[in-house]
Amino acid sequence: MDSKPQYKSSLAFTDLLFNIVLGFAFMFMIAFLLINPVEKEAQIEAKAEFMIIMEWDHQSAYDIDLWMMDPVGNIVGFPNMHAGLLHLDKDDLGQSNDTVILADGTKKIVYLNREVMTIRGIVPGEYIVNNHLYSIKGDQNRKPMEVTTRILKLNPFGEVHTGIVILPVNGAEETVIRFTINPNGFVKSKNRRQIRFAGKRQPGGIMTGAGSTSIQPPPTGHGEQIQGVPQSADETSGTGPRQGPTYTVTPSGYGGTEASRYGANATEATIEQEERR
């Protein structure tokens, strides 16, 4: 026997109940999303077109410096870490600044000898990358040092050059690579003609230890020679690349004694200076 009509459910009433349940479920999802917002990734972009990474024996006390010259003559190294679009992230002093003091007062040595420089825009022309052995300091194992330098293009990513040079004596300087980029930021030529410019102080550059972060006018020219450092010797002509360095550099020629540069290692640096005299 069929049930009485008053106890039967119509199709419209069933649809209404379904829509009500669906509405409550939708509102619950919206409320849940508002209570727990989706975490966003960092929106900060690091602007750089090229990165130059120089590394040497991480256990060594040698102080080796990365130097660069851009197409308009800006020179960047430890005395002037910013000029034009060139930026040196850190002046690594070998083991002198590898010690970190932790919160409990204990000392931890981070064995890492690396300097990184970035080119933060595109200026067409030739860029020159040099390695310079500033000081062997108190290292008793005084031997030629092998230095590896990588040049990376970041946008799009690619390896421009990886080079190894040998710096045999204190003050030695070698050109790792000279590369030319076009207006689109792509490398169109490379060579290894030697040129020495380590130690040139760039007018208007931002100096390490100067205590000033003011914006300086754009530097021009090829810099001013620091007393005691060899003059630039572009050897693009002649019979071939120079046959190794035959000069020495007195660190005090960099605008201050070596002891003043190394702070806590002043005694060690002073002894080394006396030995070289």
C-alpha positions in Angstrom: 0.0 0.0 0.0 1.3 3.5 -0.9 2.1 5.8 2.0 -0.1 8.8 2.6 0.6 11.9 0.4 1.4 14.2 3.4 4.4 12.1 4.2 6.0 12.2 0.8 8.8 14.7 -0.1 8.7 16.7 -3.2 11.6 17.1 -5.5 11.7 20.9 -4.9 12.0 20.4 -1.2 15.0 18.0 -1.6 16.8 20.5 -3.9 16.3 23.2 -1.3 17.8 21.2 1.5 20.8 20.3 -0.8 21.4 23.9 -1.6 21.3 24.9 2.0 23.8 22.3 3.0 26.0 23.3 0.0 25.8 27.0 1.1 26.9 26.2 4.7 29.8 24.1 3.4 30.9 27.0 1.1 30.7 29.6 3.9 32.7 27.3 6.2 35.5 27.0 3.6 35.6 30.8 3.1 35.8 31.3 6.9 38.6 28.8 7.2 40.7 30.5 4.5 40.2 33.9 6.2 41.4 32.4 9.5 44.5 30.8 8.0 45.7 33.0 5.1 47.9 31.4 2.6 51.6 32.3 3.2 53.1 34.3 0.4 56.7 33.9 -0.8 59.1 36.8 -0.5 58.6 39.3 -3.2 62.2 40.8 -2.9 64.2 40.3 -6.0 68.0 40.5 -6.0 69.0 42.6 -8.9 72.2 41.3 -10.6 73.2 40.4 -14.1 76.6 38.8 -13.5 78.2 37.2 -10.5 82.0 36.7 -10.0 83.1 34.2 -7.4 86.7 33.9 -6.3 87.9 31.1 -4.0 91.1 29.7 -2.7 92.3 27.2 -0.1 89.8 27.5 2.7 92.4 26.6 5.3 94.9 29.2 4.1 95.8 32.4 5.9 96.6 34.1 2.6 94.7 37.3 1.9 93.8 37.4 -1.8 91.7 40.1 -3.3 89.3 40.2 -6.2 89.5 43.3 -8.5 87.4 44.4 -11.5 87.4 47.1 -14.0 84.3 48.0 -16.0 84.0 49.5 -19.6 83.9 53.1 -18.3 87.0 52.7 -16.1 85.4 52.1 -12.7 87.7 50.0 -10.5 86.4 48.0 -7.6 88.4 46.2 -5.0 88.8 46.3 -1.2 89.7 50.0 -1.0 86.5 50.9 -2.9 83.9 48.2 -2.8 81.2 50.0 -4.9 81.6 51.9 -8.1 79.3 52.2 -11.1 77.4 49.0 -11.3 80.1 46.9 -9.6 79.7 45.7 -6.0 82.1 43.7 -3.9 80.1 41.9 -1.2 82.9 41.2 1.3 86.7 41.7 1.7 87.8 38.2 2.8 91.1 38.4 4.8 91.9 34.7 4.8 91.7 33.3 8.4 91.6 36.8 9.9 87.9 37.2 9.7 86.9 33.5 9.8 86.3 33.6 13.5 82.7 34.0 14.8 81.8 34.6 18.4 78.6 32.7 19.4 75.9 33.8 21.9 77.5 31.9 24.7 80.9 33.6 24.1 82.6 30.6 22.4 84.5 31.1 19.2 83.8 29.1 16.0 86.0 29.2 13.0 84.2 29.1 9.6 86.8 28.0 7.1 85.7 29.8 4.0 88.0 31.9 1.7 85.7 33.5 -0.9 85.0 36.9 -2.4 82.0 37.6 -4.5 81.4 40.6 -6.8 78.2 41.4 -8.7 77.4 43.4 -11.8 74.0 44.9 -11.1 73.1 46.1 -14.6 74.2 46.1 -18.2 76.8 48.5 -19.5 78.1 47.3 -22.9 81.9 46.9 -23.2 84.8 45.0 -21.7 85.0 43.9 -18.1 88.3 42.8 -16.6 88.6 40.4 -13.7 91.9 40.2 -11.7 93.2 38.2 -8.7 95.8 39.8 -6.4 97.8 38.2 -3.6 97.7 41.0 -1.1 99.5 39.3 1.8 100.7 35.8 2.8 100.5 37.1 6.4 101.7 34.7 9.1 101.3 31.5 7.0 104.4 29.4 7.6 103.7 27.2 4.5 104.6 29.9 2.0 103.9 28.4 -1.4 102.2 29.5 -4.7 98.4 29.7 -4.2 95.9 28.3 -6.7 92.9 30.6 -7.1 89.6 29.6 -8.8 87.4 32.3 -10.3 83.9 31.7 -11.8 82.0 34.2 -13.9 78.2 33.5 -14.0 75.5 35.1 -16.0 72.3 35.2 -14.0 69.5 36.3 -16.5 69.3 33.8 -18.1 71.7 31.6 -16.1 74.8 30.4 -17.7 78.5 30.0 -17.0 80.7 32.5 -18.8 84.1 31.3 -17.6 85.8 29.3 -14.9 89.5 30.0 -14.6 92.4 28.9 -12.3 95.5 31.1 -11.8 98.6 30.6 -9.7 99.8 33.4 -7.6 103.4 32.5 -6.7 104.6 35.4 -4.5 103.4 38.1 -2.3 102.0 41.0 -4.5 101.4 38.8 -7.6 98.5 39.8 -9.8 96.9 37.9 -12.7 94.1 38.8 -15.1 91.7 35.8 -15.0 89.5 36.9 -17.9 88.5 39.9 -20.0 85.0 39.5 -21.4 82.9 41.9 -23.6 79.2 42.1 -23.4 76.8 43.6 -25.9 73.8 45.9 -25.2 71.6 42.9 -24.6 73.8 41.6 -21.8 75.3 38.6 -23.7 79.0 37.8 -23.8 80.4 38.2 -27.3 84.1 37.8 -26.8 86.7 36.8 -24.2 90.5 37.0 -23.9 93.3 36.8 -21.3 95.5 39.8 -22.1 97.2 40.9 -18.9 96.7 44.2 -17.2 97.5 45.3 -13.6 95.3 47.7 -11.8 95.0 46.3 -8.2 95.6 49.1 -5.7 94.1 51.9 -7.6 91.8 54.0 -5.5 88.6 55.1 -7.4 87.6 58.7 -6.9 84.0 58.7 -5.5 84.1 55.1 -4.6 82.8 53.9 -1.3 85.7 53.0 0.9 85.9 50.2 3.4 86.3 51.4 7.0 85.5 55.0 5.9 82.3 55.0 8.0 80.4 56.9 5.4 77.4 55.6 3.3 76.7 58.9 1.5 76.0 58.7 -2.2 79.0 59.9 -4.1 79.0 61.3 -7.7 79.7 58.7 -10.4 83.5 58.2 -10.6 85.3 58.9 -13.9 88.7 58.0 -15.2 91.0 55.2 -14.2 91.6 56.1 -10.6 94.5 57.5 -8.7 97.6 55.4 -8.1 98.2 54.5 -4.4 101.8 54.9 -3.4 103.8 51.7 -3.3 101.5 49.8 -5.8 102.7 49.0 -9.3 101.3 51.2 -12.1 98.8 49.7 -14.5 100.6 47.9 -17.3 98.3 46.9 -20.0 100.1 44.2 -22.0 97.8 44.0 -24.9 100.7 44.5 -27.2 104.1 42.9 -27.4 105.2 39.3 -27.8 102.6 37.7 -25.6 101.3 37.6 -22.0 103.7 38.6 -19.3 105.8 35.7 -17.9 104.8 35.9 -14.3 105.1 38.7 -11.8 108.5 40.2 -11.0 107.4 42.8 -8.5 106.4 43.0 -4.8 103.8 45.1 -3.1 104.2 46.7 0.3 100.7 46.5 1.9 101.2 49.8 3.6 100.8 51.4 0.2 97.0 50.8 0.4 96.3 53.9 2.5 97.3 52.6 6.0 99.5 49.9 7.5 98.7 46.2 7.2 98.3 46.1 10.9 95.5 48.8 10.8 93.7 46.7 8.1 93.7 43.5 10.1 92.9 44.8 13.5 93.2 41.9 15.9 96.0 40.4 13.9 98.1 43.6 14.0 101.1 41.9 15.7 101.3 39.1 13.2 101.0 41.6 10.3 103.7 43.8 11.7 106.1 40.8 12.1 105.4 39.9 8.5 106.2 43.4 7.3 109.5 43.4 9.2 110.4 40.0 7.5 109.8 41.4 4.0 112.0 44.4 4.5 
